[in-house]
Amino acid sequence: MVTKETVVNNQVGLHARPATFFIQKANEFKSSVWVEKEERRVNAKSLLGVLSLGIVKGTPITLIADGPDEEDAVNALVELINSDFSE
């Protein structure tokens, strides 16, 4: 299991379009991937789950992955967040 903390810094946070990019990236991996904000943990491959966290600009989140490509999954998602979701 790999865990990494990061801060969402893009203007709109993890809503609508950025959340869609995030979920598409998470779905590229075989590992189970979760997003944790404070005490809530949701499946990173679920749009409703991710949106339900209400992640806004400046929110610290923890990414957790467990599976055969867990490290790649966490690193790719952190990279996506750090790029402010630019394609």
C-alpha positions as CSV (number, residue, x, y, z in Angstrom):
1,M,0.0,0.0,0.0
2,V,1.3,3.4,-1.0
3,T,0.1,6.7,0.6
4,K,1.0,10.2,-0.5
5,E,-0.3,13.6,0.6
6,T,-0.7,16.5,-1.8
7,V,-2.6,19.8,-2.0
8,V,-5.1,20.6,-4.7
9,N,-4.2,24.1,-6.0
10,N,-6.1,24.6,-9.3
11,Q,-8.8,27.3,-9.3
12,V,-11.9,25.2,-9.1
13,G,-10.5,22.4,-6.9
14,L,-11.6,18.8,-7.8
15,H,-14.9,19.6,-9.5
16,A,-16.5,18.6,-12.8
17,R,-13.8,18.7,-15.4
18,P,-10.7,18.2,-13.2
19,A,-12.5,15.4,-11.4
20,T,-13.2,13.7,-14.7
21,F,-9.5,13.9,-15.6
22,F,-8.6,12.6,-12.2
23,I,-11.0,9.6,-12.4
24,Q,-9.9,8.7,-16.0
25,K,-6.3,8.7,-14.7
26,A,-7.2,6.5,-11.7
27,N,-9.0,4.1,-14.0
28,E,-5.8,3.5,-16.0
29,F,-4.4,1.4,-13.1
30,K,-5.3,-2.1,-11.8
31,S,-4.7,-1.0,-8.2
32,S,-7.5,0.1,-5.9
33,V,-7.2,3.8,-5.4
34,W,-8.8,6.0,-2.8
35,V,-8.9,9.7,-2.0
36,E,-9.0,10.8,1.6
37,K,-10.0,14.2,2.9
38,E,-10.0,14.6,6.7
39,E,-11.7,11.5,7.9
40,R,-13.6,10.6,4.7
41,R,-12.2,8.1,2.2
42,V,-13.8,7.5,-1.2
43,N,-13.0,5.4,-4.3
44,A,-10.8,7.6,-6.6
45,K,-12.5,5.8,-9.6
46,S,-15.9,7.1,-8.6
47,L,-17.0,10.5,-9.9
48,L,-19.8,10.8,-7.3
49,G,-17.4,9.7,-4.5
50,V,-14.7,12.3,-5.5
51,L,-17.2,15.1,-6.0
52,S,-18.9,14.3,-2.6
53,L,-15.6,15.3,-0.9
54,G,-16.1,18.9,-1.9
55,I,-12.4,19.4,-2.6
56,V,-11.7,23.1,-3.2
57,K,-8.5,25.0,-4.0
58,G,-5.9,24.6,-1.2
59,T,-7.4,21.4,0.2
60,P,-4.9,18.8,1.4
61,I,-5.8,15.3,0.4
62,T,-4.2,11.9,0.8
63,L,-4.0,9.5,-2.1
64,I,-3.9,5.8,-1.3
65,A,-3.3,2.9,-3.7
66,D,-3.1,-0.8,-3.1
67,G,-2.3,-3.3,-5.8
68,P,0.2,-4.3,-8.5
69,D,0.8,-0.8,-9.8
70,E,0.1,1.1,-6.6
71,E,3.2,3.3,-6.7
72,D,2.7,4.3,-10.4
73,A,-1.0,5.1,-9.7
74,V,-0.2,7.4,-6.7
75,N,2.7,9.1,-8.6
76,A,0.6,9.7,-11.7
77,L,-2.3,11.2,-9.7
78,V,0.0,13.5,-7.7
79,E,1.6,14.6,-11.0
80,L,-1.8,15.3,-12.5
81,I,-2.8,17.4,-9.4
82,N,0.5,19.2,-9.3
83,S,0.1,20.2,-13.0
84,D,-3.2,21.8,-12.1
85,F,-4.9,19.4,-14.5
86,S,-3.3,20.8,-17.6
87,E,-3.4,18.3,-20.5
